[in-house]
Structure formats: structure tokens, C-alpha cells
């Protein structure tokens, strides 16, 4: 059975650091690109990043008057059929209406 976790970090850098610390990243030696993933056959990671509220204001012509408000944090979801690494527990949040979920 899979469990879905919603996590919020203070920044992208903090999220990347913690995912690396728990072994949820790897770097392609040819491109130096880092990929974030769970261990094989255990789940998946959905990096959402910044989330904005739905409060942008537009005028009659559709021009932006006031941009949407950025919500606090850098967000990602993890779905696992194993326990969430303990080092990630402090970043767990329980949104009433999640921005995005696994199907």
C-alpha cells in the first residue's frame, strides 16, 4: 500500500539538500544534472516548487493589475510503499486541499 506525503521546505536549496541526505538523488556524471527519485520500486517524487494563491487581479482587458501571492515554502509530494525517511518528517504538512496529488 502506498502513502502520500506532502512536504514544505523553506527553499529549493533546502529541499535538494535534504533529498540528497536521505539518498533520494543521483547525478548524471556526463551532464552533471541531478535527478530526484525514491529508491527503485518504492514510489515517486513530484516536485511542485513554489505555489501561488488564486488572488491575482486583472482589469477588463485581461491585463494583470495585481500578481498572485506566493505561498510560503518550496513544495513537493512523495508517494511511498515504504516508510518516509525520518529526516523528512519535520517537513511534513497536512494541507486541507492539496495543490496536487498522485492519482
TISERO-557426 format. One record per residue (C-alpha): residue number from 1; residue in one letter; x negated, y negated, z negated. Coordinates in nm, 4 decimals. Each point is the difference from the previous one (the first is absolute). Example, Ala and Ser with C-alpha at 12.3 -4.5 7.8 and 13.67 -1.06 7.14 Angstrom:
# residues 2
+------+------+----------+----------+----------+
: resi : resn :        x :        y :        z :
+------+------+----------+----------+----------+
:    1 :    a :  -1.2300 :   0.4500 :  -0.7800 :
:    2 :    s :  -0.1370 :  -0.3440 :   0.0660 :
+------+------+----------+----------+----------+
END
This chain:
# residues 103
+------+------+----------+----------+----------+
: resi : resn :        x :        y :        z :
+------+------+----------+----------+----------+
:    1 :    x :   0.0000 :   0.0000 :   0.0000 :
:    2 :    x :  -0.1248 :  -0.3466 :   0.0888 :
:    3 :    x :   0.0094 :  -0.3046 :  -0.2250 :
:    4 :    x :  -0.0103 :  -0.3550 :   0.1331 :
:    5 :    x :  -0.2021 :  -0.2639 :  -0.1834 :
:    6 :    x :   0.0129 :  -0.3766 :   0.0464 :
:    7 :    x :  -0.3201 :  -0.1867 :  -0.0892 :
:    8 :    x :  -0.0858 :  -0.3681 :  -0.0293 :
:    9 :    x :  -0.3558 :  -0.1286 :  -0.0213 :
:   10 :    x :  -0.1161 :  -0.3581 :  -0.0451 :
:   11 :    x :  -0.1764 :   0.0002 :   0.3383 :
:   12 :    x :  -0.0857 :   0.2063 :   0.3057 :
:   13 :    x :  -0.3562 :   0.0314 :  -0.1283 :
:   14 :    x :   0.1164 :   0.1424 :  -0.3327 :
:   15 :    x :   0.2260 :   0.2526 :   0.1779 :
:   16 :    x :  -0.2840 :   0.1108 :   0.2262 :
:   17 :    x :  -0.2399 :   0.0300 :  -0.2946 :
:   18 :    x :   0.2425 :   0.2126 :  -0.2047 :
:   19 :    x :   0.0916 :   0.2246 :   0.2942 :
:   20 :    x :  -0.3702 :   0.0568 :   0.0601 :
:   21 :    x :  -0.0634 :   0.0735 :  -0.3700 :
:   22 :    x :   0.2634 :   0.2774 :   0.0004 :
:   23 :    x :  -0.1307 :   0.1521 :   0.3254 :
:   24 :    x :   0.2823 :  -0.1261 :   0.2225 :
:   25 :    x :  -0.2273 :  -0.1541 :   0.2636 :
:   26 :    x :  -0.2569 :   0.0981 :   0.2572 :
:   27 :    x :  -0.2190 :  -0.1979 :   0.2377 :
:   28 :    x :  -0.0657 :   0.0864 :   0.3620 :
:   29 :    x :  -0.3814 :  -0.0097 :   0.0305 :
:   30 :    x :   0.0163 :  -0.0945 :   0.3683 :
:   31 :    x :   0.2308 :  -0.2999 :  -0.0378 :
:   32 :    x :  -0.0452 :  -0.0774 :  -0.3719 :
:   33 :    x :   0.3814 :  -0.0152 :  -0.0222 :
:   34 :    x :   0.1574 :   0.1094 :  -0.3270 :
:   35 :    x :   0.3147 :   0.2129 :  -0.0036 :
:   36 :    x :   0.2265 :   0.0513 :  -0.2993 :
:   37 :    x :   0.1606 :   0.3404 :  -0.0514 :
:   38 :    x :   0.0969 :   0.2573 :  -0.2570 :
:   39 :    x :  -0.1788 :   0.3355 :  -0.0183 :
:   40 :    x :   0.0999 :   0.2376 :   0.2843 :
:   41 :    x :   0.3545 :   0.1385 :  -0.0200 :
:   42 :    x :   0.0903 :  -0.1952 :  -0.3162 :
:   43 :    x :   0.1848 :  -0.3049 :   0.1302 :
:   44 :    x :  -0.0495 :  -0.3353 :   0.1657 :
:   45 :    x :  -0.0741 :  -0.3676 :  -0.0630 :
:   46 :    x :   0.2061 :  -0.2860 :   0.1436 :
:   47 :    x :  -0.1897 :  -0.3271 :  -0.0271 :
:   48 :    x :   0.2532 :  -0.2813 :  -0.0028 :
:   49 :    x :  -0.2226 :  -0.2897 :  -0.1016 :
:   50 :    x :   0.1620 :  -0.3352 :  -0.0694 :
:   51 :    x :   0.3765 :  -0.0208 :  -0.0423 :
:   52 :    x :   0.2020 :  -0.3151 :   0.0596 :
:   53 :    x :   0.3445 :  -0.0852 :  -0.1311 :
:   54 :    x :   0.2875 :  -0.0656 :   0.2361 :
:   55 :    x :   0.0220 :  -0.3707 :  -0.0865 :
:   56 :    x :  -0.1443 :  -0.1708 :   0.3095 :
:   57 :    x :   0.2023 :  -0.2984 :   0.1189 :
:   58 :    x :   0.0565 :  -0.0832 :   0.3690 :
:   59 :    x :   0.1660 :  -0.2991 :   0.1630 :
:   60 :    x :   0.2812 :   0.0141 :   0.2587 :
:   61 :    x :  -0.2501 :   0.0529 :   0.2835 :
:   62 :    x :  -0.1656 :   0.2921 :  -0.1773 :
:   63 :    x :  -0.3114 :  -0.1905 :  -0.1022 :
:   64 :    x :  -0.1570 :   0.0960 :  -0.3292 :
:   65 :    x :   0.0612 :  -0.2638 :  -0.2669 :
:   66 :    x :  -0.1191 :   0.1888 :  -0.3087 :
:   67 :    x :  -0.2010 :   0.3238 :   0.0220 :
:   68 :    x :   0.0911 :   0.3112 :  -0.1960 :
:   69 :    x :  -0.1438 :   0.0352 :  -0.3492 :
:   70 :    x :  -0.2769 :   0.2577 :  -0.0431 :
:   71 :    x :   0.0667 :   0.2395 :  -0.2864 :
:   72 :    x :  -0.2773 :   0.0757 :  -0.2474 :
:   73 :    x :  -0.2431 :   0.2790 :   0.0781 :
:   74 :    x :  -0.1193 :   0.2298 :   0.2743 :
:   75 :    x :   0.2335 :   0.2969 :   0.0443 :
:   76 :    x :  -0.0278 :   0.3600 :   0.1070 :
:   77 :    x :   0.2023 :   0.3178 :  -0.0320 :
:   78 :    x :  -0.1341 :   0.3486 :  -0.0560 :
:   79 :    x :   0.1909 :   0.3264 :   0.0329 :
:   80 :    x :  -0.1558 :   0.3098 :  -0.1559 :
:   81 :    x :   0.0688 :   0.3639 :  -0.0769 :
:   82 :    x :  -0.2721 :  -0.0186 :  -0.2682 :
:   83 :    x :  -0.0444 :  -0.2330 :  -0.2985 :
:   84 :    x :  -0.0849 :  -0.3642 :   0.0622 :
:   85 :    x :  -0.3602 :  -0.0645 :  -0.1084 :
:   86 :    x :   0.0021 :  -0.1428 :  -0.3522 :
:   87 :    x :  -0.2091 :  -0.3003 :   0.1089 :
:   88 :    x :   0.2949 :  -0.1191 :   0.2127 :
:   89 :    x :   0.2646 :   0.0190 :  -0.2746 :
:   90 :    x :  -0.0564 :  -0.3585 :  -0.1160 :
:   91 :    x :   0.1029 :  -0.1257 :   0.3458 :
:   92 :    x :   0.3356 :   0.1793 :   0.0087 :
:   93 :    x :   0.3085 :  -0.2144 :   0.0414 :
:   94 :    x :   0.3651 :   0.1010 :   0.0145 :
:   95 :    x :   0.1764 :  -0.2284 :   0.2479 :
:   96 :    x :   0.3788 :  -0.0112 :  -0.0137 :
:   97 :    x :   0.0130 :  -0.0269 :   0.3802 :
:   98 :    x :  -0.3287 :   0.1228 :   0.1512 :
:   99 :    x :  -0.1247 :  -0.1949 :   0.3022 :
:  100 :    x :  -0.0752 :   0.3265 :   0.1817 :
:  101 :    x :   0.0357 :   0.3700 :  -0.0872 :
:  102 :    x :  -0.1065 :   0.3320 :   0.1480 :
:  103 :    x :   0.2803 :   0.1720 :   0.1913 :
+------+------+----------+----------+----------+
END
